[in-house]
Amino acid sequence: MNTENFSLCEKIVSPSYIRQGLQAHRTHEHLIRLLIEKGKCPEDEWDENTIELFLHELAIMDSNNFLGNCGVGEREGRVASSLVARRHYRLMHGIGRSGDIAAIQPKAAGSSLLNKITNSLVLDILRIAGVRSVSSCFVVPMATGMSLTLCFLALRHRRPKAKFIIWPRIDQKSCFKSMITAGFEPVVIENLLEGDELRTDLQSVESKIQQLGAENILCVHSTTSCFAPRAPDRLEELAQICAKYDVPHIVNNAYGVQLSKCMHLIQQEMFSYLSSEIKKLSEAHGERLLETPNNPVSLAMSLKRFHERSDRAVTQLGSMLFTRLVSGARVVPVGTKQDINGYTFQGFMSHTNCYQCPYLNAASAIGIKKQDVDLFIKKLDKCLKILLKEKVISGAEMETGTAMLEKSSDADMGQLSEFVQNNLKIGADMVNQPV
């Protein structure tokens, strides 16, 4: 309500009470005014009432929410379900114009304003995270692969002769498929093994540019965020090589924003703790924490002893952790082969043809808590002990035996296994029913 409406309310309810309510309302409006005026992240978080008030006031600025609106265009923000409308705060119209998603939409002033403020906030976040030189950004509803594809396609007009993308190997399917989808030929640069760590082979990158010719190369496509034992690419050195030969440099920075200020805090609160706990556990089982000092997020523990015991032991560990609700941890065996769009990768997921041992990954990302680490270490320790005690057999038999071994201390997992098996049987019966 505006000031005039508050004044009218004083004729109905005690003026002192109304003035108190007006003061509270102005507190919300002050926060909204600062956000619009400065376009930066608030120093203090907003409460839900302020957020909902702001979104509501933006929504009623869109034409689809005008009282008495008569929309006869092909783009009117109509919604059949009121449930969907409420979920999105009735911001139904969308932004942009035909051919220009960044343009202001005349029929959606509220949505356009929200989009501009969002871009401004994200720009502020990027600068806080350490990218001080960034001048603009635009938030789009796309994941890593499609975002990279559009970047490559945008470069095509600037480098019409180019058909190659130089790519220091990172075993993630989406970033590889993005180059194929854009119509370019990836030139895979194998990583160098330095101790336990896999690093960018700068000499091979420069040699390949010289061999293919700079004008035939669309860009160098590097990566910042990866699973140990691979380290983030040597961005500064790659940038210098690209500048030397006038070749664009596209950086896949998915999940990388956290690696500066936020990641520094995580390393002080949780990364060192996760590292020390995995180190103690690995040594207790005759393994070791791989030394990957240039990867500030991901850790890796060797599984050499288990691989020597049985070829199936390593992959069995992965399935055991999964059934115990451990998410995010990855078990990487040796010798895995993967074909992607006609390209064959030996040792897939390990970022190199033949890494020195199988290993298990864990990461200390934003939001992880001490209890998460403690529970992970407890479950991993139990799985490793089971693998050492029992012979590795088929998956179904292994899980049955595991449930029996843990019945006294882990009865809930036995119930979960039984629940899953029963539902799988019901599902199979349904599939076999005649239509």
C-alpha positions in Angstrom: 0.0 0.0 0.0 1.0 3.6 -0.6 1.1 6.4 2.0 -2.4 7.6 1.1 -3.9 4.1 1.7 -2.1 3.9 5.1 -3.6 7.3 6.0 -7.1 5.9 5.2 -6.4 2.9 7.4 -5.9 5.2 10.4 -9.7 6.0 10.3 -10.4 2.3 10.8 -7.6 1.1 13.2 -5.8 3.1 15.8 -3.3 5.5 14.1 -0.4 4.4 16.3 -0.8 0.9 15.2 -1.1 1.8 11.6 2.0 4.0 11.8 3.9 1.1 13.3 2.8 -1.1 10.4 3.8 1.7 7.9 7.3 1.8 9.5 7.6 -2.0 9.1 6.5 -1.7 5.5 9.0 1.1 4.8 11.8 -1.2 6.1 11.0 -3.7 3.3 10.8 -0.9 0.7 14.1 0.4 1.8 15.8 -2.9 1.1 14.2 -3.1 -2.3 15.2 0.5 -3.1 18.9 -0.2 -2.2 18.8 -3.3 -4.5 17.5 -1.4 -7.5 19.7 1.6 -6.8 23.0 -0.3 -6.4 22.4 -3.5 -8.3 24.7 -5.4 -5.9 24.2 -8.3 -3.5 22.8 -7.1 -0.1 25.3 -7.3 2.7 22.6 -9.0 4.9 20.3 -11.6 3.5 16.6 -10.8 2.9 13.8 -12.4 4.8 11.2 -14.3 2.8 8.6 -11.6 3.3 10.8 -9.0 1.6 11.5 -11.4 -1.3 7.9 -12.3 -1.9 6.8 -8.6 -1.7 9.4 -7.7 -4.3 8.5 -10.5 -6.6 4.8 -9.7 -6.2 5.3 -6.1 -7.1 7.3 -7.0 -10.2 4.7 -9.5 -11.3 1.9 -7.0 -11.3 3.9 -4.9 -13.7 3.6 -7.5 -16.4 0.7 -7.1 -18.8 -0.7 -10.6 -18.2 -1.4 -9.6 -14.6 -3.1 -6.2 -15.5 -6.6 -5.9 -14.3 -8.9 -5.9 -17.3 -6.0 -6.9 -19.7 -7.1 -8.1 -23.1 -4.2 -9.9 -24.7 -4.7 -10.9 -28.4 -1.0 -11.5 -29.3 0.8 -14.8 -29.7 2.9 -14.0 -26.6 0.7 -13.2 -23.7 1.9 -15.3 -20.8 -1.2 -17.4 -20.4 -1.1 -20.2 -17.8 -3.7 -23.0 -17.6 -2.8 -24.1 -14.1 -3.1 -21.8 -11.2 -0.6 -24.1 -9.3 2.1 -23.3 -11.9 1.2 -19.6 -11.8 1.6 -19.5 -8.0 4.9 -21.5 -8.1 6.4 -18.8 -10.4 4.9 -15.8 -8.5 2.8 -15.2 -11.6 5.8 -14.1 -13.6 4.6 -15.7 -16.8 5.4 -13.5 -19.6 9.2 -13.8 -20.2 11.8 -11.4 -21.4 13.4 -10.2 -24.6 12.2 -9.6 -28.2 12.5 -11.8 -31.3 16.1 -12.2 -32.1 17.4 -10.4 -29.0 16.8 -12.1 -25.6 18.5 -9.2 -23.8 16.0 -6.6 -25.1 13.4 -5.0 -22.9 9.9 -6.7 -23.3 7.3 -3.9 -23.6 4.5 -6.1 -22.2 6.7 -7.4 -19.3 8.3 -4.5 -17.5 8.5 -6.5 -14.2 10.1 -9.6 -15.8 12.5 -7.4 -17.7 13.5 -5.5 -14.6 14.0 -8.8 -12.7 16.2 -10.0 -15.5 18.4 -6.9 -15.5 18.7 -7.0 -11.7 19.6 -10.7 -11.8 22.4 -10.0 -14.3 23.7 -7.2 -12.2 23.7 -9.4 -9.0 25.5 -12.2 -10.8 28.1 -9.7 -12.1 28.7 -8.6 -8.6 29.0 -12.2 -7.4 31.6 -12.9 -10.1 33.7 -9.9 -9.0 33.4 -10.9 -5.3 34.6 -14.4 -6.3 37.8 -12.8 -7.7 37.1 -12.1 -11.4 37.6 -8.4 -11.0 38.0 -7.6 -14.7 34.6 -9.0 -15.8 32.6 -6.3 -17.4 29.2 -7.9 -18.2 27.4 -11.2 -17.9 24.0 -12.7 -18.8 22.1 -15.4 -17.1 20.5 -18.0 -19.4 18.7 -21.2 -18.5 21.3 -23.6 -19.9 23.7 -26.2 -18.6 27.4 -26.6 -19.4 27.3 -28.4 -22.7 24.8 -26.0 -24.5 26.5 -22.9 -23.1 29.9 -24.1 -24.5 28.3 -25.0 -27.8 26.9 -21.4 -28.2 30.3 -19.9 -27.3 31.9 -22.0 -30.1 29.2 -21.1 -32.6 29.7 -17.4 -31.7 33.4 -17.7 -32.5 32.7 -19.3 -35.9 31.8 -16.0 -37.5 35.1 -14.5 -36.3 37.2 -17.4 -37.5 35.5 -18.8 -40.7 38.5 -21.0 -41.7 38.8 -22.7 -38.3 37.7 -26.3 -37.8 39.8 -27.5 -34.9 39.4 -27.0 -31.1 42.5 -27.8 -29.0 41.3 -29.5 -25.8 43.4 -30.6 -22.8 41.7 -33.8 -22.0 39.1 -33.8 -19.2 36.8 -36.8 -19.0 33.5 -35.1 -18.9 31.1 -36.0 -21.7 29.2 -32.7 -22.0 32.2 -30.5 -22.7 33.4 -33.0 -25.3 30.1 -33.3 -27.0 29.7 -29.5 -27.1 32.6 -29.3 -29.6 31.1 -32.0 -31.8 27.6 -30.5 -31.7 29.0 -27.1 -32.8 30.6 -28.8 -35.8 34.3 -28.7 -34.9 37.0 -31.4 -34.6 38.4 -31.8 -31.1 42.2 -32.1 -30.9 42.8 -34.0 -27.7 45.9 -33.1 -25.7 46.9 -35.8 -23.2 47.8 -34.6 -19.7 51.2 -34.9 -18.1 51.7 -37.0 -15.0 53.6 -35.0 -12.4 53.9 -37.2 -9.3 50.3 -38.3 -8.6 48.9 -35.2 -10.4 47.7 -34.8 -14.0 48.7 -31.3 -15.4 48.3 -29.5 -18.6 50.9 -30.3 -21.3 51.6 -26.8 -22.4 54.3 -27.8 -24.9 52.0 -30.1 -26.7 49.3 -27.4 -26.9 51.8 -24.9 -28.5 53.2 -27.6 -30.8 49.7 -28.5 -32.0 48.9 -24.8 -32.8 52.1 -24.6 -34.8 51.3 -27.8 -36.6 47.7 -27.1 -37.6 48.1 -23.3 -38.1 46.6 -20.7 -35.9 44.0 -19.6 -38.5 42.6 -23.2 -38.6 42.0 -23.3 -34.8 38.8 -22.0 -33.4 40.1 -21.8 -29.8 41.8 -23.6 -26.9 39.2 -25.1 -24.7 40.4 -25.4 -21.1 38.8 -26.5 -17.8 39.0 -25.1 -14.2 36.9 -27.6 -12.2 37.8 -31.3 -12.2 38.1 -34.5 -10.2 41.5 -35.3 -8.6 44.1 -36.5 -9.5 43.6 -34.1 -12.5 44.3 -30.5 -11.6 42.7 -27.5 -13.1 44.3 -26.4 -16.4 47.2 -23.9 -16.3 45.0 -21.0 -17.4 47.6 -18.2 -17.2 50.2 -20.2 -19.3 47.5 -21.2 -21.8 46.3 -17.6 -22.1 49.9 -16.5 -22.9 50.1 -19.1 -25.6 46.8 -18.1 -27.0 47.8 -14.4 -27.0 51.1 -15.3 -28.7 49.3 -17.0 -31.7 46.1 -14.8 -31.6 43.9 -17.9 -30.8 40.8 -17.4 -28.6 40.6 -19.1 -25.3 37.3 -20.6 -24.0 37.4 -21.6 -20.4 34.9 -24.2 -19.1 34.4 -22.6 -15.6 31.4 -24.8 -14.6 31.5 -24.9 -10.7 34.6 -22.8 -10.8 33.1 -19.6 -9.3 33.4 -21.2 -5.9 37.2 -21.6 -6.3 38.2 -18.1 -5.1 36.7 -16.4 -2.0 34.1 -19.0 -1.2 36.6 -21.8 -1.8 39.1 -20.2 0.4 36.6 -20.3 3.3 35.8 -23.9 2.6 39.5 -24.9 2.7 39.7 -23.2 6.2 36.5 -24.9 7.4 36.2 -28.3 5.7 38.7 -29.1 3.0 41.6 -29.8 5.3 39.4 -31.9 7.6 38.2 -34.1 4.7 41.8 -34.4 3.5 43.1 -35.5 7.0 40.3 -38.0 7.5 40.8 -39.6 4.1 44.5 -39.7 4.7 44.1 -41.5 8.0 41.6 -44.0 6.5 43.7 -44.7 3.4 46.8 -45.5 5.5 44.8 -47.7 7.8 43.8 -49.8 4.7 47.3 -49.8 3.2 46.4 -47.1 0.6 47.4 -43.5 0.4 45.9 -40.0 -0.3 47.1 -39.0 -3.7 49.1 -35.8 -3.7 47.1 -33.2 -5.8 48.1 -29.8 -4.4 46.7 -27.9 -7.4 43.1 -29.1 -7.0 41.5 -27.2 -4.1 38.2 -29.0 -4.2 38.6 -32.7 -5.1 40.6 -35.4 -3.3 41.6 -38.9 -4.4 42.5 -42.1 -2.5 44.3 -44.9 -4.1 42.7 -48.4 -4.4 45.8 -50.3 -5.5 45.5 -53.0 -2.8 41.9 -53.7 -3.7 42.6 -53.9 -7.4 45.4 -56.4 -6.8 42.9 -58.5 -4.8 40.3 -58.7 -7.5 39.4 -56.9 -10.7 35.9 -56.6 -9.5 36.7 -55.2 -6.0 37.1 -51.6 -7.2 33.8 -51.4 -9.1 32.1 -53.3 -6.4 33.1 -50.6 -3.9 31.3 -48.0 -6.0 28.1 -49.9 -6.0 28.4 -50.6 -2.2 28.7 -46.9 -1.5 25.8 -46.0 -3.8 23.5 -48.5 -2.0 24.5 -46.9 1.3 23.3 -43.5 0.0 26.8 -42.0 -0.4 26.4 -39.5 -3.3 29.2 -37.7 -5.2 32.0 -40.1 -4.5 33.4 -41.7 -7.7 35.3 -44.9 -8.0 37.6 -44.9 -11.0 39.0 -48.3 -12.2 41.9 -48.7 -14.6 41.5 -49.8 -18.2 38.0 -48.4 -18.8 37.3 -47.6 -22.4 34.6 -45.1 -23.7 33.5 -44.3 -27.2 32.0 -40.8 -27.7 30.9 -39.6 -31.1 33.5 -41.8 -32.9 36.4 -40.9 -30.5 37.8 -43.6 -28.2 39.1 -42.7 -24.8 41.3 -45.2 -23.0 41.2 -45.0 -19.2 38.0 -42.9 -19.3 37.1 -40.9 -16.2 40.8 -40.9 -15.2 41.7 -38.1 -17.7 44.6 -40.1 -19.1 45.1 -43.3 -21.1 46.7 -45.3 -18.2 46.8 -43.8 -14.7 49.1 -45.5 -12.2 46.3 -46.9 -10.0 42.5 -47.1 -9.5 41.2 -44.5 -7.0 38.2 -43.1 -5.2 37.2 -39.4 -5.5 35.5 -37.2 -2.8 35.0 -33.4 -2.9 34.7 -30.6 -0.4 32.3 -28.3 -2.2 30.1 -25.4 -0.9 27.6 -26.6 1.8 29.5 -29.7 3.0 29.4 -30.1 6.8 31.5 -32.0 9.3 28.8 -34.6 9.9 28.8 -35.3 6.1 32.5 -36.0 6.2 32.2 -38.1 9.4 29.4 -40.2 8.0 31.2 -40.7 4.6 34.4 -41.9 6.3 32.4 -44.3 8.5 30.5 -45.8 5.6 33.7 -46.0 3.4 35.6 -47.7 6.2 32.9 -50.3 6.6 32.7 -51.0 2.9 36.5 -51.4 2.7 36.5 -53.8 5.6 33.8 -55.9 4.0 35.7 -56.1 0.7 38.9 -57.2 2.5 37.0 -59.8 4.5 34.8 -61.3 1.8 35.6 -62.6 -1.7 34.1 -60.5 -4.4 31.2 -62.2 -6.0 28.3 -61.1 -8.2 26.5 -57.9 -7.5 23.2 -59.4 -6.2 25.0 -62.0 -4.0 27.4 -59.3 -2.7 24.6 -57.1 -1.5 22.8 -60.0 0.1 26.0 -61.0 1.9 26.7 -57.4 2.9 23.2 -57.0 4.4 23.7 -60.2 6.5 27.1 -59.0 7.7 25.7 -55.7 8.8 22.3 -56.9 10.1 23.2 -56.3 13.7 24.4 -52.7 13.2 22.9 -51.7 10.0 19.4 -53.2 10.0 17.9 -50.2 8.2 20.0 -50.9 5.1 18.7 -54.4 5.1 15.2 -53.1 5.1 16.0 -50.7 2.3 17.5 -53.5 0.2 14.4 -55.6 0.8 12.2 -52.6 -0.1 14.1 -52.1 -3.4 13.9 -55.8 -4.3 10.2 -56.0 -3.6 9.5 -52.9 -5.7 11.7 -54.2 -8.6 9.6 -57.4 -8.6 6.4 -55.4 -8.6 7.7 -53.4 -11.5 8.7 -56.5 -13.4 5.2 -58.0 -12.8 3.6 -54.9 -14.1 5.7 -54.8 -17.2 4.8 -58.5 -17.9 1.1 -57.9 -17.6 -0.9 -57.9 -20.9 -2.1 -54.5 -22.0 
